[in-house]
Amino acid sequence: MGDLSGKTAIITGAASGIGYAGVEVFIEAGANVVAGDIQDEKGKALEQRFGSDRVRYVHCDVTKTADLQKLFDTAQEAFGGLDILWNNAGHGGTPTGVEELDEDGWDMTMNLLLKSVFVGTKLAVPMMKEKGGSIINTSSISAVCAGYAPITYSVAKKGVAHFSKLAAAELSKYKIRVNSILPGFIATSIFGSSLGLSREQADQMAALVEQQGGKMQPAGRTGAGKDIAEMAAYLASEKSGFITGGEFLVDGGMTVGPRHSWDEADGGPLLDALGIDLEQAEQMRLAMQAEQAKG
């Protein structure tokens, strides 16, 4: 995973889901963490759990530059600088398609998922210029495949991945590495919150996703926040010192190919086109063999 002893990290969206797992993993690896979120009760509980000498919680709406700036000010004041930035805060995006989508819905999603990554990166550069650092941005498999998320979310996450690559090139002169992680089906509250459920209901849905989601991917289980956090910790550490500009799929194999490529019980596109299932296909094969034997 990598040693983060003596490092200071900022993690946004840190009070739940992937970000919460990130705080746990980064602390275990030795880092000090400035945790940003809008869920104040959960955020303050993080600080109490680990102690203010290791974690500082800051209320942060990542669509507001002034809020983001508070994270960087706190990193400097509490821990003396910044080594790692993980732009992770997110939401499921406006859940409508092109025809129903309005400009406000588009702008809201882009500001939250894409603009915040740009602003966070920009604010990190002055603090990392002298000794380098690692910036990690949470993208999604929806950046590379259709059908996993609404169009606003998917476009924003594609932007995050490409922005990371471009920033990696530009900031290499300062020894600042920039990479993106593309999570797959991870059991978090983002699914429920995207549907407009309360936080409590969204958390309950996350538990259901964890139980049922393994059927969708070759790995045979739903992803956990820790799966993403451990990749982030690796990218934050010196063990990944030769890695920058990368896009890292952590998706349980969801993007390896269509279901029939890994699930023998799935008939595949030919049977779908014929409108038959595997059992019917086998019956047809046996019938054809019988006909050939007669001839």
KEKE-3310 file (N, C-alpha, C; in steps of 0.2 Angstrom, whole numbers, plus 5000, padded with zeros to 4 digits):
npx = (5004:5010:5020:5015:5020:5023:5017:5006:4989:4975:4958:4944:4926:4926:4918:4910:4907:4919:4928:4928:4933:4946:4951:4953:4962:4973:4977:4981:4992:5000:4999:4994:4978:4968:4951:4938:4921:4903:4895:4893:4891:4896:4908:4915:4914:4924:4936:4935:4937:4950:4958:4963:4976:4979:4969:4960:4944:4935:4922:4917:4911:4913:4910:4913:4925:4931:4928:4936:4948:4950:4953:4966:4972:4971:4978:4991:4992:4989:4997:5008:5010:5008:5006:4999:4984:4968:4956:4940:4927:4909:4894:4879:4876:4865:4850:4844:4841:4847:4837:4828:4836:4842:4850:4854:4855:4865:4876:4877:4881:4893:4900:4902:4908:4918:4924:4927:4938:4948:4949:4953:4966:4973:4974:4982:4995:5004:5008:5014:5025:5038:5043:5037:5023:5008:4994:4977:4963:4946:4938:4928:4921:4911:4917:4923:4914:4897:4881:4882:4880:4871:4871:4877:4885:4894:4900:4907:4915:4923:4930:4937:4946:4953:4958:4966:4977:4982:4985:4995:5006:5008:5012:5023:5035:5037:5038:5026:5015:5001:4986:4972:4958:4947:4933:4923:4908:4904:4900:4892:4884:4880:4872:4859:4858:4858:4845:4838:4835:4835:4849:4850:4842:4849:4861:4856:4853:4865:4870:4862:4866:4879:4876:4870:4877:4888:4885:4886:4899:4915:4924:4916:4911:4904:4912:4922:4924:4936:4944:4946:4952:4964:4971:4972:4980:4992:4995:4998:5009:5028:5030:5024:5031:5036:5025:5013:5000:4991:4977:4967:4959:4948:4938:4933:4933:4922:4923:4930:4923:4908:4895:4894:4907:4913:4904:4898:4885:4878:4871:4876:4878:4874:4864:4855:4851:4844:4834:4834:4837:4851:4847:4838:4846:4854:4845:4842:4855:4856:4845:4849:4861:4855:4847:4858:4863:4854:4854)
npy = (4994:5006:5018:5032:5039:5054:5062:5074:5075:5080:5076:5076:5075:5066:5061:5050:5034:5031:5041:5041:5029:5031:5040:5032:5022:5030:5036:5024:5021:5031:5044:5062:5069:5081:5082:5085:5090:5091:5085:5088:5082:5069:5071:5078:5067:5059:5067:5066:5052:5049:5059:5075:5078:5070:5070:5083:5090:5099:5110:5109:5114:5109:5116:5129:5140:5147:5139:5127:5133:5134:5121:5120:5130:5125:5113:5119:5126:5117:5106:5109:5110:5102:5087:5078:5077:5072:5073:5069:5071:5069:5066:5059:5066:5075:5067:5065:5063:5069:5076:5080:5087:5102:5118:5122:5110:5104:5113:5112:5099:5099:5108:5103:5090:5092:5105:5107:5099:5104:5117:5113:5107:5118:5126:5117:5117:5129:5125:5113:5115:5116:5104:5094:5082:5072:5071:5065:5060:5056:5048:5038:5022:5026:5035:5029:5020:5018:5018:5016:5027:5043:5055:5068:5065:5056:5063:5072:5065:5059:5070:5073:5062:5065:5078:5075:5069:5079:5088:5081:5081:5095:5098:5091:5097:5102:5090:5085:5073:5067:5058:5047:5038:5026:5020:5006:4997:5002:5000:5012:5027:5034:5030:5030:5043:5049:5046:5054:5050:5051:5053:5043:5033:5032:5026:5014:5008:5007:4996:4986:4986:4981:4968:4963:4966:4959:4950:4956:4957:4951:4949:4944:4950:4965:4981:4989:5003:5003:4997:5006:5016:5010:5009:5023:5026:5020:5027:5039:5037:5035:5023:5023:5031:5032:5034:5043:5053:5042:5032:5023:5008:5002:4991:4978:4970:4974:4981:4972:4966:4961:4953:4939:4936:4932:4926:4910:4906:4916:4918:4926:4938:4932:4923:4931:4939:4929:4926:4916:4906:4898:4885:4882:4883:4873:4862:4864:4861:4847:4842:4845:4837:4824:4824:4824:4812:4803:4805)
npz = (5000:5003:5012:5022:5031:5041:5031:5024:5020:5010:5010:5001:5002:5013:5024:5022:5014:5000:5003:5017:5020:5014:5024:5035:5029:5025:5038:5044:5037:5041:5038:5041:5041:5033:5033:5022:5020:5019:5028:5043:5056:5055:5050:5061:5070:5064:5067:5081:5083:5078:5083:5085:5082:5072:5063:5055:5054:5041:5037:5021:5006:4990:4979:4981:4981:4992:5002:4999:5000:5013:5017:5013:5020:5033:5032:5031:5043:5053:5051:5044:5030:5014:5006:4999:4989:4988:4977:4979:4983:4978:4969:4962:4951:4940:4936:4923:4906:4889:4883:4893:4902:4910:4909:4922:4929:4922:4924:4938:4941:4934:4941:4953:4951:4942:4940:4953:4955:4946:4953:4966:4963:4957:4969:4976:4970:4973:4986:4984:4975:4979:4984:4978:4975:4977:4968:4967:4959:4959:4947:4936:4931:4922:4914:4904:4898:4892:4900:4913:4922:4924:4910:4913:4924:4919:4908:4916:4924:4914:4910:4922:4922:4910:4912:4923:4917:4908:4917:4924:4915:4913:4927:4930:4930:4942:4950:4954:4954:4945:4945:4941:4948:4943:4949:4950:4953:4968:4985:4991:4998:4987:4977:4982:4986:4974:4969:4977:4990:5008:5019:5028:5022:5010:5015:5019:5007:5001:5009:5004:4990:4992:4996:4984:4973:4968:4958:4946:4941:4937:4948:4958:4969:4977:4976:4989:4999:5004:4994:4984:4992:4996:4983:4981:4992:4988:4976:4982:4989:4989:4983:4971:4963:4950:4943:4934:4927:4925:4922:4932:4933:4945:4947:4949:4937:4929:4917:4908:4897:4888:4898:4894:4892:4903:4911:4911:4911:4904:4888:4878:4863:4851:4854:4860:4849:4842:4851:4860:4875:4884:4887:4877:4866:4868:4866:4853:4847:4851:4844:4830:4830:4831:4819:4810:4813:4808:4795)
capx = (5000:5014:5021:5014:5022:5025:5014:4999:4984:4968:4953:4937:4921:4929:4914:4907:4909:4926:4932:4929:4938:4952:4954:4955:4968:4979:4979:4984:4998:5005:4998:4989:4973:4963:4945:4933:4914:4897:4891:4897:4891:4900:4915:4917:4915:4931:4941:4935:4939:4957:4961:4964:4983:4980:4963:4956:4938:4934:4916:4919:4907:4919:4909:4914:4932:4933:4928:4941:4954:4950:4956:4973:4975:4971:4984:4997:4992:4989:5002:5014:5011:5004:5010:4994:4978:4963:4949:4936:4920:4905:4887:4877:4874:4858:4849:4840:4844:4848:4830:4825:4841:4842:4857:4856:4857:4872:4881:4877:4885:4900:4904:4903:4912:4924:4927:4931:4945:4952:4951:4958:4972:4976:4976:4987:5001:5009:5010:5018:5030:5045:5046:5033:5018:5004:4987:4973:4957:4941:4934:4923:4921:4907:4921:4925:4909:4891:4876:4884:4878:4868:4876:4881:4890:4898:4904:4911:4920:4928:4934:4941:4952:4958:4961:4972:4982:4985:4989:5001:5011:5010:5015:5029:5041:5037:5038:5019:5011:4993:4983:4965:4956:4941:4930:4917:4902:4906:4894:4892:4877:4880:4866:4853:4857:4856:4838:4834:4834:4838:4856:4849:4839:4855:4865:4853:4853:4872:4871:4859:4871:4885:4874:4868:4881:4893:4883:4887:4906:4919:4927:4911:4908:4904:4918:4921:4927:4943:4947:4948:4957:4971:4974:4974:4986:4998:4997:5000:5016:5034:5031:5021:5035:5037:5018:5009:4996:4988:4970:4967:4952:4947:4931:4930:4932:4916:4924:4933:4919:4901:4894:4896:4915:4916:4899:4896:4878:4875:4872:4879:4874:4871:4858:4850:4848:4840:4829:4833:4842:4856:4844:4835:4851:4857:4840:4843:4861:4855:4841:4853:4865:4850:4846:4864:4864:4849:4856)
capy = (5000:5012:5021:5039:5042:5061:5065:5077:5074:5083:5071:5079:5069:5062:5059:5044:5031:5030:5046:5039:5023:5035:5043:5026:5019:5035:5036:5018:5022:5036:5051:5066:5071:5086:5079:5090:5087:5095:5081:5090:5077:5063:5074:5079:5061:5057:5070:5063:5045:5048:5064:5081:5078:5066:5072:5089:5091:5106:5110:5111:5113:5109:5120:5135:5141:5149:5133:5123:5136:5133:5115:5121:5134:5121:5109:5122:5128:5111:5100:5112:5109:5097:5082:5073:5080:5068:5076:5064:5073:5069:5065:5055:5070:5076:5060:5066:5063:5075:5080:5083:5090:5109:5121:5122:5103:5103:5117:5110:5093:5100:5112:5098:5084:5093:5112:5107:5095:5110:5122:5110:5106:5124:5128:5113:5118:5133:5121:5107:5117:5116:5097:5089:5079:5068:5073:5059:5062:5051:5047:5033:5018:5029:5039:5025:5015:5021:5014:5015:5033:5048:5058:5073:5062:5052:5067:5076:5060:5059:5076:5072:5058:5069:5084:5073:5067:5085:5091:5077:5083:5102:5099:5087:5101:5103:5084:5084:5068:5067:5051:5047:5032:5024:5015:5002:4997:5002:5000:5018:5030:5039:5028:5032:5050:5051:5045:5059:5048:5054:5050:5037:5028:5030:5021:5007:5006:5005:4989:4982:4986:4977:4961:4960:4969:4954:4946:4961:4958:4945:4948:4940:4954:4972:4984:4992:5010:5002:4995:5012:5020:5007:5012:5030:5027:5018:5032:5044:5035:5034:5017:5024:5037:5032:5033:5049:5053:5036:5031:5016:5005:4998:4989:4971:4967:4976:4983:4968:4964:4960:4948:4932:4935:4930:4922:4905:4906:4921:4916:4931:4942:4928:4920:4937:4940:4923:4926:4910:4905:4893:4878:4881:4882:4866:4858:4864:4857:4840:4840:4845:4831:4819:4824:4822:4805:4800:4806)
capz = (5000:5004:5018:5021:5038:5040:5025:5025:5015:5010:5006:5000:5003:5018:5030:5021:5007:4998:5007:5024:5019:5013:5030:5038:5026:5026:5045:5046:5033:5044:5036:5044:5036:5033:5030:5020:5019:5021:5033:5049:5062:5053:5050:5068:5073:5062:5071:5088:5083:5077:5087:5081:5081:5066:5058:5056:5049:5039:5033:5014:5000:4985:4973:4984:4981:4998:5007:4997:5002:5021:5018:5012:5026:5039:5031:5033:5050:5058:5050:5041:5023:5010:5001:4995:4988:4985:4975:4979:4984:4973:4969:4956:4945:4938:4933:4917:4899:4886:4881:4899:4906:4909:4910:4929:4931:4919:4928:4945:4941:4932:4946:4959:4949:4937:4942:4960:4954:4944:4958:4971:4960:4957:4975:4979:4967:4977:4992:4982:4970:4981:4986:4974:4979:4973:4967:4965:4957:4958:4941:4936:4924:4917:4910:4898:4896:4893:4903:4921:4925:4919:4905:4916:4928:4915:4905:4921:4926:4908:4911:4927:4920:4905:4916:4927:4912:4906:4923:4925:4910:4915:4933:4931:4931:4950:4953:4956:4950:4945:4943:4942:4949:4940:4952:4947:4957:4975:4989:4995:4998:4981:4973:4985:4986:4967:4968:4981:4996:5014:5020:5031:5017:5005:5018:5019:5000:5000:5011:4999:4985:4994:4996:4978:4967:4966:4952:4941:4940:4937:4954:4962:4975:4976:4978:4995:4999:5005:4988:4981:4996:4995:4977:4982:4996:4984:4972:4986:4992:4985:4979:4964:4961:4943:4940:4934:4921:4924:4924:4936:4934:4951:4945:4949:4931:4925:4910:4904:4891:4890:4903:4892:4891:4910:4914:4906:4911:4899:4881:4873:4859:4846:4857:4861:4843:4840:4855:4864:4880:4883:4887:4871:4862:4869:4863:4846:4845:4851:4838:4824:4830:4829:4812:4806:4814:4804:4788)
cpx = (5004:5014:5020:5016:5025:5022:5008:4995:4978:4964:4947:4932:4923:4925:4910:4910:4917:4930:4933:4934:4945:4955:4957:4962:4974:4981:4983:4991:5003:5004:4994:4984:4969:4957:4940:4927:4909:4893:4895:4897:4896:4907:4918:4918:4922:4936:4941:4938:4947:4961:4963:4972:4984:4975:4960:4950:4937:4927:4918:4914:4911:4917:4910:4922:4935:4933:4934:4948:4955:4954:4964:4976:4975:4977:4990:4997:4993:4995:5008:5015:5006:5008:5005:4987:4974:4957:4944:4928:4915:4898:4885:4876:4867:4856:4844:4844:4845:4842:4828:4830:4841:4849:4859:4858:4864:4877:4882:4882:4892:4904:4906:4908:4918:4927:4930:4937:4950:4954:4955:4965:4976:4978:4982:4994:5006:5012:5014:5024:5037:5048:5042:5027:5014:4997:4983:4966:4952:4937:4929:4923:4916:4911:4923:4920:4902:4887:4877:4881:4875:4873:4880:4886:4896:4903:4909:4917:4925:4933:4939:4947:4956:4961:4967:4978:4986:4988:4995:5007:5013:5014:5021:5035:5042:5037:5031:5016:5004:4990:4976:4963:4949:4937:4924:4911:4904:4900:4895:4885:4876:4874:4860:4852:4856:4849:4834:4832:4837:4845:4855:4847:4845:4860:4863:4853:4860:4873:4867:4863:4876:4883:4873:4873:4886:4891:4884:4894:4910:4922:4922:4909:4908:4910:4917:4925:4935:4947:4950:4953:4964:4974:4976:4980:4993:5000:4999:5007:5022:5034:5028:5025:5036:5030:5015:5006:4992:4980:4969:4960:4952:4940:4929:4930:4926:4917:4928:4930:4912:4901:4896:4903:4917:4911:4896:4888:4874:4877:4876:4875:4871:4864:4853:4847:4843:4834:4828:4838:4847:4853:4841:4840:4854:4852:4841:4849:4860:4850:4844:4858:4861:4848:4852:4865:4860:4851:4862)
cpy = (5006:5015:5029:5042:5049:5065:5069:5077:5077:5078:5075:5073:5064:5059:5053:5041:5030:5035:5044:5033:5026:5037:5037:5023:5024:5036:5030:5018:5027:5043:5055:5068:5077:5083:5085:5087:5092:5091:5082:5085:5071:5065:5075:5073:5058:5060:5067:5056:5045:5053:5069:5082:5074:5068:5079:5090:5098:5106:5113:5109:5114:5114:5127:5136:5143:5143:5128:5126:5135:5126:5116:5125:5130:5116:5112:5124:5122:5107:5103:5112:5104:5093:5078:5077:5074:5071:5071:5065:5072:5067:5062:5059:5070:5070:5060:5065:5069:5079:5083:5088:5098:5112:5121:5115:5102:5106:5114:5104:5094:5104:5108:5093:5086:5100:5111:5104:5100:5115:5119:5109:5112:5127:5124:5115:5123:5129:5115:5109:5115:5109:5092:5087:5075:5070:5067:5062:5056:5052:5042:5028:5021:5034:5035:5020:5019:5016:5013:5021:5038:5052:5064:5070:5059:5057:5071:5071:5059:5065:5076:5068:5061:5075:5081:5071:5074:5088:5088:5080:5090:5102:5095:5091:5102:5096:5083:5079:5068:5061:5051:5039:5031:5019:5012:5003:4996:5003:5006:5021:5034:5037:5030:5039:5053:5051:5050:5056:5051:5050:5043:5031:5027:5025:5014:5004:5003:4998:4984:4981:4981:4970:4958:4962:4964:4951:4950:4961:4952:4943:4944:4944:4961:4975:4988:4999:5008:5000:5001:5016:5017:5009:5019:5030:5025:5023:5038:5043:5035:5028:5018:5030:5038:5032:5040:5049:5047:5036:5024:5013:5001:4996:4982:4967:4969:4978:4979:4966:4963:4953:4941:4931:4932:4925:4916:4904:4911:4918:4920:4934:4938:4925:4925:4939:4935:4923:4920:4910:4899:4886:4877:4880:4875:4861:4858:4861:4850:4838:4840:4839:4825:4818:4822:4814:4801:4799:4801)
cpz = (5000:5010:5018:5028:5037:5035:5027:5019:5016:5007:5006:5000:5008:5023:5028:5015:5006:5002:5014:5024:5018:5019:5034:5036:5027:5033:5046:5042:5036:5043:5041:5039:5038:5029:5028:5018:5021:5027:5040:5055:5061:5053:5056:5071:5071:5066:5078:5088:5082:5081:5083:5079:5074:5061:5060:5051:5048:5035:5026:5009:4994:4979:4975:4985:4988:5003:5005:5000:5010:5022:5018:5018:5032:5038:5033:5040:5055:5057:5046:5034:5020:5006:4997:4995:4985:4983:4974:4980:4978:4974:4963:4950:4944:4934:4927:4911:4895:4885:4887:4903:4904:4910:4917:4931:4928:4923:4935:4945:4939:4937:4952:4957:4946:4939:4948:4959:4951:4949:4964:4969:4959:4964:4978:4976:4971:4983:4990:4978:4972:4982:4982:4978:4974:4973:4964:4964:4956:4952:4942:4930:4919:4912:4903:4895:4897:4897:4910:4925:4921:4915:4909:4920:4924:4911:4910:4923:4920:4908:4916:4925:4915:4908:4920:4923:4910:4911:4925:4921:4912:4922:4935:4932:4938:4953:4957:4951:4951:4942:4944:4943:4946:4943:4948:4952:4964:4979:4993:4994:4992:4977:4975:4985:4979:4966:4973:4988:5002:5015:5023:5026:5012:5008:5018:5012:4998:5003:5007:4993:4986:4994:4989:4972:4965:4960:4946:4938:4941:4944:4959:4968:4973:4979:4985:4995:5000:4999:4984:4985:4996:4989:4978:4987:4992:4979:4976:4989:4987:4981:4972:4961:4954:4939:4940:4927:4920:4925:4926:4937:4940:4951:4945:4942:4926:4918:4905:4897:4893:4895:4900:4891:4898:4913:4909:4906:4906:4892:4877:4868:4853:4848:4858:4855:4840:4845:4859:4870:4879:4883:4880:4865:4862:4866:4856:4843:4845:4845:4832:4824:4828:4822:4808:4807:4809:4797:4786)
residu = (MET:GLY:ASP:LEU:SER:GLY:LYS:THR:ALA:ILE:ILE:THR:GLY:ALA:ALA:SER:GLY:ILE:GLY:TYR:ALA:GLY:VAL:GLU:VAL:PHE:ILE:GLU:ALA:GLY:ALA:ASN:VAL:VAL:ALA:GLY:ASP:ILE:GLN:ASP:GLU:LYS:GLY:LYS:ALA:LEU:GLU:GLN:ARG:PHE:GLY:SER:ASP:ARG:VAL:ARG:TYR:VAL:HIS:CYS:ASP:VAL:THR:LYS:THR:ALA:ASP:LEU:GLN:LYS:LEU:PHE:ASP:THR:ALA:GLN:GLU:ALA:PHE:GLY:GLY:LEU:ASP:ILE:LEU:TRP:ASN:ASN:ALA:GLY:HIS:GLY:GLY:THR:PRO:THR:GLY:VAL:GLU:GLU:LEU:ASP:GLU:ASP:GLY:TRP:ASP:MET:THR:MET:ASN:LEU:LEU:LEU:LYS:SER:VAL:PHE:VAL:GLY:THR:LYS:LEU:ALA:VAL:PRO:MET:MET:LYS:GLU:LYS:GLY:GLY:SER:ILE:ILE:ASN:THR:SER:SER:ILE:SER:ALA:VAL:CYS:ALA:GLY:TYR:ALA:PRO:ILE:THR:TYR:SER:VAL:ALA:LYS:LYS:GLY:VAL:ALA:HIS:PHE:SER:LYS:LEU:ALA:ALA:ALA:GLU:LEU:SER:LYS:TYR:LYS:ILE:ARG:VAL:ASN:SER:ILE:LEU:PRO:GLY:PHE:ILE:ALA:THR:SER:ILE:PHE:GLY:SER:SER:LEU:GLY:LEU:SER:ARG:GLU:GLN:ALA:ASP:GLN:MET:ALA:ALA:LEU:VAL:GLU:GLN:GLN:GLY:GLY:LYS:MET:GLN:PRO:ALA:GLY:ARG:THR:GLY:ALA:GLY:LYS:ASP:ILE:ALA:GLU:MET:ALA:ALA:TYR:LEU:ALA:SER:GLU:LYS:SER:GLY:PHE:ILE:THR:GLY:GLY:GLU:PHE:LEU:VAL:ASP:GLY:GLY:MET:THR:VAL:GLY:PRO:ARG:HIS:SER:TRP:ASP:GLU:ALA:ASP:GLY:GLY:PRO:LEU:LEU:ASP:ALA:LEU:GLY:ILE:ASP:LEU:GLU:GLN:ALA:GLU:GLN:MET:ARG:LEU:ALA:MET:GLN:ALA:GLU:GLN:ALA:LYS:GLY)
# end
